[in-house]
Amino acid sequence: MNTVIFACVHNAGRSQMAAAFFNSMTDRTKARAVSAGTEPGERVHPEVVAAMAELGIDLSGAKPQRLTMELATRGSLLVTMGCGDACPAVPGLRRDDWPLSDPKGKPLEEVRRIRDEIRVRVTALLTAERWQRTGFVANRRDHMKIILFGATGMVGQGVLRECLLDDGVEAVLAVGRSSTGQTHPKLRELVREDLFDFGVAGADLQGYDACFFCLGVSAAGMSEADYTRLTYDLTLGWARTLAAINPAMTFVYVSGAGTGGRAMWAQVKKHTEDALLELFPSAYMVRLGALRAMNGEISKTRWTRVAYAFFRPLFPLMRAIAPGTVISTEELGRAMIRAARKGAPTRVLESRDLRALGA
């Protein structure tokens, strides 16, 4: 049995929420969680009790306890949340630190944001360690608000269509250099001539559950420095902005099949993927291969349009011979929505994984 110890200063907020989430989602035959503090308070903060009660978790009777060396030595993992050097140093004990704000005295809206970030981090830990309870769908979002980058490109057009058709998607904010030209009750647009200007008012981006980043350029004829700027720098600039405003959001990044290979573009994409996976506890990398347009989606790049015109008649045959190589725009959009809504088996999704998710 693995024991995870969540520790903060007063054991009255962050660590209590983390342990409660952990124990509600874990397979009890594999792991359990306890919480403690270096300077335990008298009770759990009322605002924390209220925020957790909204999710059906009762912390009204929970009692803060002291983090002792004896307790620490019984653990297999110590997750600290602000107690710093005051937490015991136990030789051989795995340790991680989650930089989370103290919810004490904060408005309920801010406590909810902290609560949701903790839930995402706990879910990521359970998934990584394979401790989650069988059949449990963690962090399920039945009603989502989505930020979509690149809605005018071929990939983005298909993803936007599925978002607007999905009853569980409440709102879509399309961010790009030009308008989509569409009107829909769910759709709002943020047109920015310079996408490297990340100084958007927080209110415009606040309250969203997921980001679908579908922006991308071809590396053909481009230097490594220019390709890195338009791939890594642009993506991470927006990702860091969003993480600061919505740390609990799910970030879904459209990468490419072959990422991680020897080619320059593959190395830059891998660098981008790694940074996003580290930045967001809930992130999925979409390694897209051949994409079959189903509803008139067209690329903005001329050579891509020519290539797709040539290969389009061959897509049905390619799918029959090698099912994992071709995915439709409808399957892709549904797969991204489902990954954001209820998670996916792996954080790096190849075409075969996407087809299974989007079926």
N, C-alpha and C positions, 0 to 999 in steps of 0.2 A: 504494500500500500504506500503510495506516494503522498506526502503531506506538504502542501504549499502554505507558506506563512505570508500573509499580506500585512505589512507594517507601516504605520504612519506615526505621527507624534502622539495624538490624543486617542487614537483608535475609536474615533467618534464620527467618522465620515468616510474618507476614501477607502480605507482598509476594510471597514464594515461592508461597504457596497461591493467591493471586489470579492470578498469571501462569500457573500450572499449569492452573487451571480454565479461564482464558480460552483458552489454546492448545488445550485438549482440546475446546472447544465452538465455536470460531470457524471461519469459512470462511477458509482460509489465503490465498485470493486477494484477500481484502478487508482483513484485519487480522492483526496478531500482537502478542504481549506480551513484554516483558522486565521483569525486576525488578532493583532495586538498593537500596543503603542509604547513608546519610550516614556511618555508622561500621560498615562491614561486619564481621560476625563471622567466626569461623573455619569454621563449619559450620552447616547447618540444624539447628534445635533437634530433639533426638530425639523429643520428644512430638509435634512437628508431622509429622515423618517417619512416625510410627506412625499418627497420625490420617488422614493422606492415603493411607497404604497400605491402610487399611480400604476405601477407595473405588477401589483399583486404580491409584493414581497414585504412582509411585516418585520420591521426592525425596532418596533416600539419596546420590545422586551429585551433587546440585546444589551449586554453589559460590557463596557470597555475593560480590557485586561492589560497587564504589563507584559512587555516583551522581555523575557528573561533569557539568560544563556541556556537554561535547562530546556525552555520551550524551543529555542532556536536550534538546539542540537537534535531535536526530534524531527526537524524538517528536512525535506529533500530539495526544496527551492525556497529562497527568501526573496520576496518582491517588496522593495521599499518604495515609499511614496512621500518623501520629504523629511524623513528622520535623519538622513545623512550619516555622519560619523557616529551619531548616538546609537545606531543599530549595532548589535553585537557582530563581531567578526568571528565567524566559525570556520576553522580550517576544513576544506573539502566541501563546504556547503555552496551549492550554486546560488548565484545572486544576480538579480536584475533590478534596475531602477526605472520607475515610471514617473516622469516629470509631470505631475498633475497639480492643479490649483487646489488649495484648501477650500472646501465649500462652506466653512463656518461663516455665518452671518451674511451670506450672499443671497441675492434675490432668487426666487424659485426657478426662474428661467435659466440663470447661470448654473444653478445646481443640476438642473436637467442636462445641460451640456456636459458637465463633468461626469455625471452618471452615465450618459450615453457613451462617452469616450472610454470609461472604465469597462463598460459592457463589451465594447469592440475589442479592447485589449485582452480581456479575459477569454473571449471567443477565440481570438488568434492563438492564445496560449494553449487552450484546450485542443484546437485543431492541430497545432504543431506537435503536441505531445501525444496525440491520439487518445485523449482522455474523455472526449465528449460522449454523452449518453446516446445510445443507439436510438435513432428515430427522432431525435430532438433537432429542430430547426432553429438555430441561434440567430439572434438579431434580425428576425424576419420583419420585413417592412411591407405591409400590405398596401400602404398608400405612400407613394414616394414623390419627391420633388427632385428633378434631375437637371443638372447643368450639362449642356452638350456643346463641345467645341468641334468645329468643322462640319456644321450641318449642311453646308452647300456642296461638299465633296461627295463622291460616289458612296463611300462608306457611311458618312454622316446622313445623307439623304435617306438611306435605308433604315438606319437606326432611328432617325426622327420619326419616320412613318410608323414604326412599331411602337414608339413611345406614345404617339398621339392616339393610336388604336387601343392601347392597353388601358383598361378601366382602372387599374391600380396605380397608374401614373397620374398624379394630380396636376403637375405643372412641369413645363420644360422651359429653361432659359437657354436660348441659343446664342453662343458667343462666337463672333467671327468678324472678318474684315468687311463682309457684305451681308445684306439681308437675304433671308431664305426666299422671300417673295411669297410666303404663305401667311394665311391668317387662320387662326384656330383659337378657341376659348382657352386652351391650355398653354398656348405658346406666347412667350415674351422674348424679345430680342435685345441683345446688347451688342451693337455694332461699334467696333473700335478699329480705326484706320491703322493704328500702330499696336499690334498685339504684344509688343514688348513693353508696353506701358501697363504695368501690373497694378497701378494705383487706383483700383476701383473702390468706390465707397463700400465699406463692409456690409451695409444694409442691402446692397444689390445682390450680394452673394450669400447672405446669411439664411440659415434655415433649410438648406438643401441636403438631401440624403445621399446623393451619389453624383459623381462626375464621370461622363463618358468622353474621353479625350480621343477624338477621331481625326485630329489634324496630323498631316504628314506630308513629306516631300520626297521625291526621288533623289537618290544620291548620284544619278548619272551626270557626269560632267561637273561635279561639284567637289571642291576641296574638302578635306576633312574638317578644317576649321569652320567653313561655312555650313557644312552639314551638321556639325555638332551644335552650332548656334541655333539652327532652325529645328533641331530635334531635341537635344538634351536641354539646352539653355531655355528654350521657349516652354517646353513641357514642365520643367522643374520650377520655372518662375511662377507659373500659374498654380502648380501643385502646392508649393510652399505658401502661396497666398491663401489658397483654399484650406490648407491644413491649419493655418492659424485661426481661421474663422469657423470652420466646421471640422474639427479634428476627428469626429466620429464618422465622417462620411466614407462611403466606399468609392474608391478611385479605380475606374476601368480604363486601361490604356490599350489602344490598338497599336500593336507592334507589328511583327511580320514573321512568317515562317522562315526559319534559317537564322533567327537571331542567336547570337553567341558564336557564330562561325568565324572564319578567318577574315572575311571581307570587312572593309572599313565600316560600311553601313551597319553590318551585323554586330560589330564591336561597340559602336556608338549606341545602337538600340539596346544592347545588353547592359551597358553602363546606365542608360536611362531606366530600364526595368529595375535594376538593382536598387537605384536611388528611390524609386517610387515604393518598392516593397519595404524598404526601411522606413520611409516617411509615414506611410499609412498602415495601421494595423490591419485594415481591411482593404486590400488592393488585389486586382486581377489583371494579368498581362494576357492580352488577346493576340496570339501569334497567327495572324490571318494569312492564309494562302490564296488560292484562287477564289474569287468572289463572283457569284452568278447574280446579275441584276434581275429582279423579278418584276419591278413596277416602274420601269423607265428611268432608273437611276443612271446617271452618266457622269463620267469623270471630267474634271476641269482641265486635265492635261491631254493635249492632242495625241501624243504617242500612246497613251493608255487607252484612249478611245479607239484608236486604230487597232491596237492589240486585242481589245475585247471584241471588236467587230469580227476579227478573224477567228478567235477562239470560241465565240459564243455558241456556234452550232456543235462544237465538240464537247461542251460541258456535260450534257446528259451521258455521253459515252464515257467521259472521264470519271463521272460519279459511279457509273456501273462497274468500271474496271478497278478504280481506286477510290472507294467511298470517302476516305479521310482527306482527300486533297481539295475538294470543292465544297463550298458552303454557299447558301443563298443569302441574299440580303435580309430576307425575312427570318431565317434561322439565326443569323448573326444578331439582329436586333433583339429577338426574343431571348437569346442566350445571355446577352449583356444585361438585360432587364432582370432575368432570373438570378444571375450571379449577384447582382446588387440587392435583390429582394431577399434571397434566402441562402446565399453563399454557393460555393462550388467545391468539388472534391479536391481541387488543386489550385494554387494561386497562379500558375502558368498554364494557359489554356491553348492547346493546339486545335487544329481544325476538327479532328475527331471528337475532342471534348466539347467543342462548341456545337457541333451537330447534335450531340446527345442532349446538351442543355437546351438547345433551341427546337428540339423536335416537337 
